[in-house]
Amino acid sequence: MSRFVGVPQFRADMSWLVAHDSEVIGVCINWVPPNATQGWIEAIGVVPDWRGCGVADAMMAGTLSTFFERGLLQAALDVDTENLTGALHLYEKYGFAVVRREAIFVKALG
């Protein structure tokens, strides 16, 4: 999380770090731009050995609850649709809906 400190929209007070026996097993980095009514889930991840144990569920539920308690009207995120971790299922479970699709263009140099 230290790389986000000093970034104006990073909200440590709305982000989550989950540990077990002093080992980090999950993290959810949340952003709220100044004067925004929408919170962003910038990154959410769980170490492979802990996937399927409810860690991401707990962080997502905590994030959405915190956003609501702070008066935010929406939660948003972007996702790699080819992600094999089950992230899409998590987002759909919590009611997220696709509002835009993007294309990434790449050009080889050399």
N, C-alpha and C positions, 0 to 999 in steps of 0.2 A: 504494500500500500504506500510505501514511502515515496515512490515515484509520482504519486498523485498529490502529495502535500505541496501546497503552494499554487495548485491549479484552482482558480476561483470557483468553478462549479463542483469540485469534489466535496462531498459531504461525509466526513468521517463519522459524524454523529448519526448518519443514516445508512452506513455501510456495515458489513458483517464480516467477522473473522471467527471461524469455528475451529477449535482445537480439541484434541483428545490426547491425554498424557503428554502435554507440552508440544505436540506435533500439530501443525496447521493441516486441517483436512478439508477446509472449505473457505471460500472467500466470495463476497458479493460487494462489488464496488458500485456505489450509487452517486449520481451527479444531479444537481439541480442548478441550472443556469440562473443568474440573478434575475429577480422579478418574474420568474417562470411559474406557471401553474402545472407544469408537467415534470415529473421526475424521470430520470433515465437510469436504467440498469445497464451500466457501462460494461460490466463483466461479472459473470457468475461461474464458479467452477468448483469441482469437488475432486479430490485425488481418486484415482481409479479404484483402489481397494475399498473406498467408502461409498461409491456410487450405488444407488438402489437402497440406501439405508435411511433415507429421509432427510439428509443434510441439505440438499438443494431445496427441497420442499420447505423446510424450516426457514431457510434464508429468504425464499420468495415470499412466504407468508409474512415474515417479519418486515420485509421491505415494503410490501403493499400496505400493511397496517400502519407503518411509520409514515409513509407518504400520505395516507388518508388523515392520520392524526395531525399532520403538519399543514393540512389544508390544500394539498395538491389535488388537482382534478383528474389527472391522468398519469399512468405509468407507461413508459415506452422502452423499447430495446430494439436492437438489430441482431440478426442471427445469420449464421452461415447455414443455409438449408441443407447442406451436405454433411453437417455435423452428425457424427455417429454416436454421440453420448446420450441421446434421449432428450436433449434440450427442447426440441420442438414439442414433444409430448408434454413436458413441464409447462411450457408457455401456453399451450392450448388448454391444459387442465385449469389454469388460472384465468382463462377467458381472454387472452391476448388474441388479436385478429390482425391479419396482414392488411396493411393500408398502402403499401408501396413495394414494388420489387425493383431491384437495381441490377445493372450489369457492370461487370468489371472488365475493362479492356487491358490487354497486355501486349507490348511490342518488344520483341527480342532486339537487343542492341549488339551490333557487331557481326 
